[in-house]
Amino acid sequence: MTDSRLQVFVVDDDESVCRALGRLIKSAGYCVETFGSASAFLDRVQAYTCPACVVLDIQLPDLNGLELQRELDATLPIVFITGHGDISMTVDAMKAGATDFLPKPVRDTDLLRAVEQALERAVQAYTIQCELDAIHCRLGRLTPREREVMALVVTGRLNKQVAGDLGTVEKTIKAHRARVMAKMEVTSLAQLVRVADRIGLGAPADMHS
């Protein structure tokens, strides 16, 4: 999976290593940016807008790699590289979500394999997030009453029951329901339920009593 739209950030305070890793990863068809410190990387990463991963050295002049991993809070897949790792460090990194932990000097094939796997995870996460963003955007088109109707409809309640819950008539609920379906861009109740499940939307418990 090589795609020039996929971003790889390399963070290593050894300038020669940084350059070499950058050239290698770029030769595989990825977009690469290199950084000599955690702080320089953090200043840049706030603005990235595409699937990305980080190739990260453990030993850095400001934050170390594990500290930087905590700062990122699992927002990006990380491939750790280090000449000073131990089993405990490896376990901590992997538990916190790192995709790989490679000793220096890193073999080209091992690094490119690890980067590819990290980017596959990044693409999956990015795709899911884009879908959720689109759902929330459509949800934002609903009026407060339409959101109430949607929350009840997706629990399987009939129009007549929803009308009773909301103190109105069935005809009004049918109209609200039609607008909900149109704004949420679905054509069936099953689709609407799946969309609601994706964002954890449900009716308040006291509405079913």
PyRosetta script that sets phi, psi and omega in degrees:
from pyrosetta import init, pose_from_sequence

init()
pose = pose_from_sequence("MTDSRLQVFVVDDDESVCRALGRLIKSAGYCVETFGSASAFLDRVQAYTCPACVVLDIQLPDLNGLELQRELDATLPIVFITGHGDISMTVDAMKAGATDFLPKPVRDTDLLRAVEQALERAVQAYTIQCELDAIHCRLGRLTPREREVMALVVTGRLNKQVAGDLGTVEKTIKAHRARVMAKMEVTSLAQLVRVADRIGLGAPADMHS")
pose.set_psi(1, 91.2)
pose.set_omega(1, 175.3)
pose.set_phi(2, -114.7)
pose.set_psi(2, 133.6)
pose.set_omega(2, -175.1)
pose.set_phi(3, -155.9)
pose.set_psi(3, 123.5)
pose.set_omega(3, -176.8)
pose.set_phi(4, -65.8)
pose.set_psi(4, -12.3)
pose.set_omega(4, 176.9)
pose.set_phi(5, -82.7)
pose.set_psi(5, -12.6)
pose.set_omega(5, 179.0)
pose.set_phi(6, -82.7)
pose.set_psi(6, 134.0)
pose.set_omega(6, -172.1)
pose.set_phi(7, -106.2)
pose.set_psi(7, 132.7)
pose.set_omega(7, 172.9)
pose.set_phi(8, -121.0)
pose.set_psi(8, 122.9)
pose.set_omega(8, 175.1)
pose.set_phi(9, -99.7)
pose.set_psi(9, 128.6)
pose.set_omega(9, 177.1)
pose.set_phi(10, -109.8)
pose.set_psi(10, 124.3)
pose.set_omega(10, -179.4)
pose.set_phi(11, -123.0)
pose.set_psi(11, 109.3)
pose.set_omega(11, -178.8)
pose.set_phi(12, -155.7)
pose.set_psi(12, 132.5)
pose.set_omega(12, -176.8)
pose.set_phi(13, -80.5)
pose.set_psi(13, -7.0)
pose.set_omega(13, 174.8)
pose.set_phi(14, -87.3)
pose.set_psi(14, 108.6)
pose.set_omega(14, -172.9)
pose.set_phi(15, -59.7)
pose.set_psi(15, -39.8)
pose.set_omega(15, -178.6)
pose.set_phi(16, -67.4)
pose.set_psi(16, -39.0)
pose.set_omega(16, 177.3)
pose.set_phi(17, -65.6)
pose.set_psi(17, -43.5)
pose.set_omega(17, -179.7)
pose.set_phi(18, -58.1)
pose.set_psi(18, -46.0)
pose.set_omega(18, -180.0)
pose.set_phi(19, -63.6)
pose.set_psi(19, -45.1)
pose.set_omega(19, -177.0)
pose.set_phi(20, -64.0)
pose.set_psi(20, -44.1)
pose.set_omega(20, 178.7)
pose.set_phi(21, -65.2)
pose.set_psi(21, -39.7)
pose.set_omega(21, 178.9)
pose.set_phi(22, -61.5)
pose.set_psi(22, -44.3)
pose.set_omega(22, 179.2)
pose.set_phi(23, -63.2)
pose.set_psi(23, -43.8)
pose.set_omega(23, -178.6)
pose.set_phi(24, -61.4)
pose.set_psi(24, -48.4)
pose.set_omega(24, -176.8)
pose.set_phi(25, -68.3)
pose.set_psi(25, -37.6)
pose.set_omega(25, 177.9)
pose.set_phi(26, -64.7)
pose.set_psi(26, -35.0)
pose.set_omega(26, -179.8)
pose.set_phi(27, -65.5)
pose.set_psi(27, -21.6)
pose.set_omega(27, 178.0)
pose.set_phi(28, -84.6)
pose.set_psi(28, -1.2)
pose.set_omega(28, 173.9)
pose.set_phi(29, 102.3)
pose.set_psi(29, 9.5)
pose.set_omega(29, -178.7)
pose.set_phi(30, -99.4)
pose.set_psi(30, 156.8)
pose.set_omega(30, 172.5)
pose.set_phi(31, -82.3)
pose.set_psi(31, 130.3)
pose.set_omega(31, -172.9)
pose.set_phi(32, -126.9)
pose.set_psi(32, 138.4)
pose.set_omega(32, 168.6)
pose.set_phi(33, -129.0)
pose.set_psi(33, 139.4)
pose.set_omega(33, -177.4)
pose.set_phi(34, -116.5)
pose.set_psi(34, 149.2)
pose.set_omega(34, -177.7)
pose.set_phi(35, -141.5)
pose.set_psi(35, 144.1)
pose.set_omega(35, -179.4)
pose.set_phi(36, -94.9)
pose.set_psi(36, -3.1)
pose.set_omega(36, -179.0)
pose.set_phi(37, -153.1)
pose.set_psi(37, 160.3)
pose.set_omega(37, 178.3)
pose.set_phi(38, -65.9)
pose.set_psi(38, -39.8)
pose.set_omega(38, -176.8)
pose.set_phi(39, -65.0)
pose.set_psi(39, -40.5)
pose.set_omega(39, 178.2)
pose.set_phi(40, -63.2)
pose.set_psi(40, -40.1)
pose.set_omega(40, 178.1)
pose.set_phi(41, -65.2)
pose.set_psi(41, -45.2)
pose.set_omega(41, -178.5)
pose.set_phi(42, -61.9)
pose.set_psi(42, -35.4)
pose.set_omega(42, 177.8)
pose.set_phi(43, -62.7)
pose.set_psi(43, -33.8)
pose.set_omega(43, -176.8)
pose.set_phi(44, -86.6)
pose.set_psi(44, -38.8)
pose.set_omega(44, -168.4)
pose.set_phi(45, -67.6)
pose.set_psi(45, -19.7)
pose.set_omega(45, 179.7)
pose.set_phi(46, -60.4)
pose.set_psi(46, -24.6)
pose.set_omega(46, -172.5)
pose.set_phi(47, -103.0)
pose.set_psi(47, 3.3)
pose.set_omega(47, -176.5)
pose.set_phi(48, -72.2)
pose.set_psi(48, 145.6)
pose.set_omega(48, -174.0)
pose.set_phi(49, -133.3)
pose.set_psi(49, 22.6)
pose.set_omega(49, -179.1)
pose.set_phi(50, -138.1)
pose.set_psi(50, 167.3)
pose.set_omega(50, 176.1)
pose.set_phi(51, -58.3)
pose.set_psi(51, 133.6)
pose.set_omega(51, -174.1)
pose.set_phi(52, -150.7)
pose.set_psi(52, 159.5)
pose.set_omega(52, 172.1)
pose.set_phi(53, -140.0)
pose.set_psi(53, 171.6)
pose.set_omega(53, -177.9)
pose.set_phi(54, -124.1)
pose.set_psi(54, 130.8)
pose.set_omega(54, 167.3)
pose.set_phi(55, -99.3)
pose.set_psi(55, 113.9)
pose.set_omega(55, -163.8)
pose.set_phi(56, -127.3)
pose.set_psi(56, 126.1)
pose.set_omega(56, 174.5)
pose.set_phi(57, -78.0)
pose.set_psi(57, 146.3)
pose.set_omega(57, 177.8)
pose.set_phi(58, -72.2)
pose.set_psi(58, -45.2)
pose.set_omega(58, -175.8)
pose.set_phi(59, -90.3)
pose.set_psi(59, 110.7)
pose.set_omega(59, 180.0)
pose.set_phi(60, -130.6)
pose.set_psi(60, 157.6)
pose.set_omega(60, -173.6)
pose.set_phi(61, -72.1)
pose.set_psi(61, -21.9)
pose.set_omega(61, -179.4)
pose.set_phi(62, -111.9)
pose.set_psi(62, -96.2)
pose.set_omega(62, 170.1)
pose.set_phi(63, -75.9)
pose.set_psi(63, 142.3)
pose.set_omega(63, 172.1)
pose.set_phi(64, -82.8)
pose.set_psi(64, 174.2)
pose.set_omega(64, -173.8)
pose.set_phi(65, -59.4)
pose.set_psi(65, -40.8)
pose.set_omega(65, -179.4)
pose.set_phi(66, -68.1)
pose.set_psi(66, -36.0)
pose.set_omega(66, 177.1)
pose.set_phi(67, -66.7)
pose.set_psi(67, -40.3)
pose.set_omega(67, 177.9)
pose.set_phi(68, -65.2)
pose.set_psi(68, -38.6)
pose.set_omega(68, 176.8)
pose.set_phi(69, -57.9)
pose.set_psi(69, -42.1)
pose.set_omega(69, 178.7)
pose.set_phi(70, -66.3)
pose.set_psi(70, -37.4)
pose.set_omega(70, 177.8)
pose.set_phi(71, -61.8)
pose.set_psi(71, -39.3)
pose.set_omega(71, -178.5)
pose.set_phi(72, -73.4)
pose.set_psi(72, -24.1)
pose.set_omega(72, 174.4)
pose.set_phi(73, 53.2)
pose.set_psi(73, 48.2)
pose.set_omega(73, 174.4)
pose.set_phi(74, 64.5)
pose.set_psi(74, 19.8)
pose.set_omega(74, 178.9)
pose.set_phi(75, -77.7)
pose.set_psi(75, -20.9)
pose.set_omega(75, 179.2)
pose.set_phi(76, -133.6)
pose.set_psi(76, 138.6)
pose.set_omega(76, 172.3)
pose.set_phi(77, -64.8)
pose.set_psi(77, 140.6)
pose.set_omega(77, -175.8)
pose.set_phi(78, -123.2)
pose.set_psi(78, 131.9)
pose.set_omega(78, 168.9)
pose.set_phi(79, -106.7)
pose.set_psi(79, 111.6)
pose.set_omega(79, 179.2)
pose.set_phi(80, -84.3)
pose.set_psi(80, 141.2)
pose.set_omega(80, 170.6)
pose.set_phi(81, -129.8)
pose.set_psi(81, 140.4)
pose.set_omega(81, -178.3)
pose.set_phi(82, -161.5)
pose.set_psi(82, 150.1)
pose.set_omega(82, 171.6)
pose.set_phi(83, -101.9)
pose.set_psi(83, 3.9)
pose.set_omega(83, -173.9)
pose.set_phi(84, -132.4)
pose.set_psi(84, 25.6)
pose.set_omega(84, -176.0)
pose.set_phi(85, -81.1)
pose.set_psi(85, 162.0)
pose.set_omega(85, 172.3)
pose.set_phi(86, -140.1)
pose.set_psi(86, 175.5)
pose.set_omega(86, -175.4)
pose.set_phi(87, -61.9)
pose.set_psi(87, -43.2)
pose.set_omega(87, -179.0)
pose.set_phi(88, -60.7)
pose.set_psi(88, -43.5)
pose.set_omega(88, 179.8)
pose.set_phi(89, -64.0)
pose.set_psi(89, -41.8)
pose.set_omega(89, 179.4)
pose.set_phi(90, -62.0)
pose.set_psi(90, -45.0)
pose.set_omega(90, 179.7)
pose.set_phi(91, -61.3)
pose.set_psi(91, -45.0)
pose.set_omega(91, -179.9)
pose.set_phi(92, -60.1)
pose.set_psi(92, -44.0)
pose.set_omega(92, -178.4)
pose.set_phi(93, -64.9)
pose.set_psi(93, -43.4)
pose.set_omega(93, -178.0)
pose.set_phi(94, -69.7)
pose.set_psi(94, -38.2)
pose.set_omega(94, 177.0)
pose.set_phi(95, -61.8)
pose.set_psi(95, -32.8)
pose.set_omega(95, -179.3)
pose.set_phi(96, -83.5)
pose.set_psi(96, 2.7)
pose.set_omega(96, 172.0)
pose.set_phi(97, 109.6)
pose.set_psi(97, 4.5)
pose.set_omega(97, 177.4)
pose.set_phi(98, -60.8)
pose.set_psi(98, 144.8)
pose.set_omega(98, -179.9)
pose.set_phi(99, -87.2)
pose.set_psi(99, -23.7)
pose.set_omega(99, 179.0)
pose.set_phi(100, -161.6)
pose.set_psi(100, 162.0)
pose.set_omega(100, -179.7)
pose.set_phi(101, -141.6)
pose.set_psi(101, 103.9)
pose.set_omega(101, -171.9)
pose.set_phi(102, -112.5)
pose.set_psi(102, 135.4)
pose.set_omega(102, 177.9)
pose.set_phi(103, -79.3)
pose.set_psi(103, 146.3)
pose.set_omega(103, 172.0)
pose.set_phi(104, -83.9)
pose.set_psi(104, 148.3)
pose.set_omega(104, -7.7)
pose.set_phi(105, -71.2)
pose.set_psi(105, 139.0)
pose.set_omega(105, -175.5)
pose.set_phi(106, -87.6)
pose.set_psi(106, 130.7)
pose.set_omega(106, 175.4)
pose.set_phi(107, -72.2)
pose.set_psi(107, 139.7)
pose.set_omega(107, -176.6)
pose.set_phi(108, -54.2)
pose.set_psi(108, -45.8)
pose.set_omega(108, -176.6)
pose.set_phi(109, -65.4)
pose.set_psi(109, -37.4)
pose.set_omega(109, 179.6)
pose.set_phi(110, -66.5)
pose.set_psi(110, -42.4)
pose.set_omega(110, -178.5)
pose.set_phi(111, -66.7)
pose.set_psi(111, -45.4)
pose.set_omega(111, -177.9)
pose.set_phi(112, -65.9)
pose.set_psi(112, -36.0)
pose.set_omega(112, 175.6)
pose.set_phi(113, -63.5)
pose.set_psi(113, -44.3)
pose.set_omega(113, -179.4)
pose.set_phi(114, -65.1)
pose.set_psi(114, -40.3)
pose.set_omega(114, 178.5)
pose.set_phi(115, -63.9)
pose.set_psi(115, -43.1)
pose.set_omega(115, 179.5)
pose.set_phi(116, -61.0)
pose.set_psi(116, -43.7)
pose.set_omega(116, 179.4)
pose.set_phi(117, -65.5)
pose.set_psi(117, -40.1)
pose.set_omega(117, 179.0)
pose.set_phi(118, -64.2)
pose.set_psi(118, -39.7)
pose.set_omega(118, -179.6)
pose.set_phi(119, -71.3)
pose.set_psi(119, -32.4)
pose.set_omega(119, 174.7)
pose.set_phi(120, -60.8)
pose.set_psi(120, -42.5)
pose.set_omega(120, 177.3)
pose.set_phi(121, -64.8)
pose.set_psi(121, -40.1)
pose.set_omega(121, -179.6)
pose.set_phi(122, -63.6)
pose.set_psi(122, -41.4)
pose.set_omega(122, 180.0)
pose.set_phi(123, -64.0)
pose.set_psi(123, -42.8)
pose.set_omega(123, 178.5)
pose.set_phi(124, -60.2)
pose.set_psi(124, -47.1)
pose.set_omega(124, -179.2)
pose.set_phi(125, -64.8)
pose.set_psi(125, -39.8)
pose.set_omega(125, -179.2)
pose.set_phi(126, -65.4)
pose.set_psi(126, -42.2)
pose.set_omega(126, 179.7)
pose.set_phi(127, -62.8)
pose.set_psi(127, -44.5)
pose.set_omega(127, 178.5)
pose.set_phi(128, -61.8)
pose.set_psi(128, -44.6)
pose.set_omega(128, -178.9)
pose.set_phi(129, -64.4)
pose.set_psi(129, -39.9)
pose.set_omega(129, 177.7)
pose.set_phi(130, -62.4)
pose.set_psi(130, -40.8)
pose.set_omega(130, 178.2)
pose.set_phi(131, -63.7)
pose.set_psi(131, -43.0)
pose.set_omega(131, 179.6)
pose.set_phi(132, -65.8)
pose.set_psi(132, -40.2)
pose.set_omega(132, 178.2)
pose.set_phi(133, -60.8)
pose.set_psi(133, -40.8)
pose.set_omega(133, -179.7)
pose.set_phi(134, -65.6)
pose.set_psi(134, -40.6)
pose.set_omega(134, 178.5)
pose.set_phi(135, -63.5)
pose.set_psi(135, -45.2)
pose.set_omega(135, 179.7)
pose.set_phi(136, -64.2)
pose.set_psi(136, -34.2)
pose.set_omega(136, 177.3)
pose.set_phi(137, -63.6)
pose.set_psi(137, -44.5)
pose.set_omega(137, 178.3)
pose.set_phi(138, -66.9)
pose.set_psi(138, -38.6)
pose.set_omega(138, 178.8)
pose.set_phi(139, -61.2)
pose.set_psi(139, -33.6)
pose.set_omega(139, -179.9)
pose.set_phi(140, -66.2)
pose.set_psi(140, -15.4)
pose.set_omega(140, 178.2)
pose.set_phi(141, -79.0)
pose.set_psi(141, -18.1)
pose.set_omega(141, -176.4)
pose.set_phi(142, -75.5)
pose.set_psi(142, 145.2)
pose.set_omega(142, 171.4)
pose.set_phi(143, -75.3)
pose.set_psi(143, 163.4)
pose.set_omega(143, 176.9)
pose.set_phi(144, -54.3)
pose.set_psi(144, -40.8)
pose.set_omega(144, 179.9)
pose.set_phi(145, -67.5)
pose.set_psi(145, -39.8)
pose.set_omega(145, 178.0)
pose.set_phi(146, -63.2)
pose.set_psi(146, -35.1)
pose.set_omega(146, 176.6)
pose.set_phi(147, -67.0)
pose.set_psi(147, -38.1)
pose.set_omega(147, 176.3)
pose.set_phi(148, -62.5)
pose.set_psi(148, -44.0)
pose.set_omega(148, 179.9)
pose.set_phi(149, -62.9)
pose.set_psi(149, -45.7)
pose.set_omega(149, 179.9)
pose.set_phi(150, -59.6)
pose.set_psi(150, -45.6)
pose.set_omega(150, -177.9)
pose.set_phi(151, -59.7)
pose.set_psi(151, -34.4)
pose.set_omega(151, 179.4)
pose.set_phi(152, -81.6)
pose.set_psi(152, -41.5)
pose.set_omega(152, -178.0)
pose.set_phi(153, -60.6)
pose.set_psi(153, -41.0)
pose.set_omega(153, -175.6)
pose.set_phi(154, -71.1)
pose.set_psi(154, -10.8)
pose.set_omega(154, 174.6)
pose.set_phi(155, -85.3)
pose.set_psi(155, -2.5)
pose.set_omega(155, 177.0)
pose.set_phi(156, 97.6)
pose.set_psi(156, 5.4)
pose.set_omega(156, -179.1)
pose.set_phi(157, -74.9)
pose.set_psi(157, 142.5)
pose.set_omega(157, 179.9)
pose.set_phi(158, -74.4)
pose.set_psi(158, 160.7)
pose.set_omega(158, 179.5)
pose.set_phi(159, -54.8)
pose.set_psi(159, -41.3)
pose.set_omega(159, -179.5)
pose.set_phi(160, -62.9)
pose.set_psi(160, -40.6)
pose.set_omega(160, 179.2)
pose.set_phi(161, -67.7)
pose.set_psi(161, -41.3)
pose.set_omega(161, 178.5)
pose.set_phi(162, -62.9)
pose.set_psi(162, -41.6)
pose.set_omega(162, 178.1)
pose.set_phi(163, -59.0)
pose.set_psi(163, -43.5)
pose.set_omega(163, 178.2)
pose.set_phi(164, -63.9)
pose.set_psi(164, -41.3)
pose.set_omega(164, 178.9)
pose.set_phi(165, -61.2)
pose.set_psi(165, -37.1)
pose.set_omega(165, -173.1)
pose.set_phi(166, -101.3)
pose.set_psi(166, 2.5)
pose.set_omega(166, 175.3)
pose.set_phi(167, 69.6)
pose.set_psi(167, 40.0)
pose.set_omega(167, 179.3)
pose.set_phi(168, -138.7)
pose.set_psi(168, -166.2)
pose.set_omega(168, -177.3)
pose.set_phi(169, -106.6)
pose.set_psi(169, 159.2)
pose.set_omega(169, -175.7)
pose.set_phi(170, -60.4)
pose.set_psi(170, -38.5)
pose.set_omega(170, -179.1)
pose.set_phi(171, -59.4)
pose.set_psi(171, -40.1)
pose.set_omega(171, 179.1)
pose.set_phi(172, -65.5)
pose.set_psi(172, -41.0)
pose.set_omega(172, 179.1)
pose.set_phi(173, -63.8)
pose.set_psi(173, -39.9)
pose.set_omega(173, 177.6)
pose.set_phi(174, -59.2)
pose.set_psi(174, -41.1)
pose.set_omega(174, 179.5)
pose.set_phi(175, -66.3)
pose.set_psi(175, -44.3)
pose.set_omega(175, 177.8)
pose.set_phi(176, -61.4)
pose.set_psi(176, -42.9)
pose.set_omega(176, -178.0)
pose.set_phi(177, -62.1)
pose.set_psi(177, -41.7)
pose.set_omega(177, 178.9)
pose.set_phi(178, -62.2)
pose.set_psi(178, -40.7)
pose.set_omega(178, 179.3)
pose.set_phi(179, -68.2)
pose.set_psi(179, -37.4)
pose.set_omega(179, 176.9)
pose.set_phi(180, -60.0)
pose.set_psi(180, -47.6)
pose.set_omega(180, -179.1)
pose.set_phi(181, -60.5)
pose.set_psi(181, -41.6)
pose.set_omega(181, -178.8)
pose.set_phi(182, -67.3)
pose.set_psi(182, -47.0)
pose.set_omega(182, -177.3)
pose.set_phi(183, -69.0)
pose.set_psi(183, -33.2)
pose.set_omega(183, 178.9)
pose.set_phi(184, -84.5)
pose.set_psi(184, -3.3)
pose.set_omega(184, 175.2)
pose.set_phi(185, 60.0)
pose.set_psi(185, 46.7)
pose.set_omega(185, 175.3)
pose.set_phi(186, -125.5)
pose.set_psi(186, 159.1)
pose.set_omega(186, -177.4)
pose.set_phi(187, -119.1)
pose.set_psi(187, 1.4)
pose.set_omega(187, 179.5)
pose.set_phi(188, -148.5)
pose.set_psi(188, 160.0)
pose.set_omega(188, 176.8)
pose.set_phi(189, -62.9)
pose.set_psi(189, -37.6)
pose.set_omega(189, -180.0)
pose.set_phi(190, -59.7)
pose.set_psi(190, -41.8)
pose.set_omega(190, 177.8)
pose.set_phi(191, -65.1)
pose.set_psi(191, -41.0)
pose.set_omega(191, -179.9)
pose.set_phi(192, -63.6)
pose.set_psi(192, -40.0)
pose.set_omega(192, 178.1)
pose.set_phi(193, -62.9)
pose.set_psi(193, -42.9)
pose.set_omega(193, 179.8)
pose.set_phi(194, -62.8)
pose.set_psi(194, -41.9)
pose.set_omega(194, 178.4)
pose.set_phi(195, -62.5)
pose.set_psi(195, -45.3)
pose.set_omega(195, 179.9)
pose.set_phi(196, -62.1)
pose.set_psi(196, -40.3)
pose.set_omega(196, 178.6)
pose.set_phi(197, -61.7)
pose.set_psi(197, -36.4)
pose.set_omega(197, -178.5)
pose.set_phi(198, -61.0)
pose.set_psi(198, -32.6)
pose.set_omega(198, -176.5)
pose.set_phi(199, -109.8)
pose.set_psi(199, 8.6)
pose.set_omega(199, 176.4)
pose.set_phi(200, 67.7)
pose.set_psi(200, 32.9)
pose.set_omega(200, -178.1)
pose.set_phi(201, -88.5)
pose.set_psi(201, 127.6)
pose.set_omega(201, 177.0)
pose.set_phi(202, -150.4)
pose.set_psi(202, 169.9)
pose.set_omega(202, -179.4)
pose.set_phi(203, -83.3)
pose.set_psi(203, 148.0)
pose.set_omega(203, 174.0)
pose.set_phi(204, -57.3)
pose.set_psi(204, 143.0)
pose.set_omega(204, -174.9)
pose.set_phi(205, -59.2)
pose.set_psi(205, -35.4)
pose.set_omega(205, -174.9)
pose.set_phi(206, -71.1)
pose.set_psi(206, -10.9)
pose.set_omega(206, 178.6)
pose.set_phi(207, -77.7)
pose.set_psi(207, -11.0)
pose.set_omega(207, -177.7)
pose.set_phi(208, -101.2)
pose.set_psi(208, -0.3)
pose.set_omega(208, -176.8)
pose.set_phi(209, -82.4)
pose.dump_pdb("model.pdb")
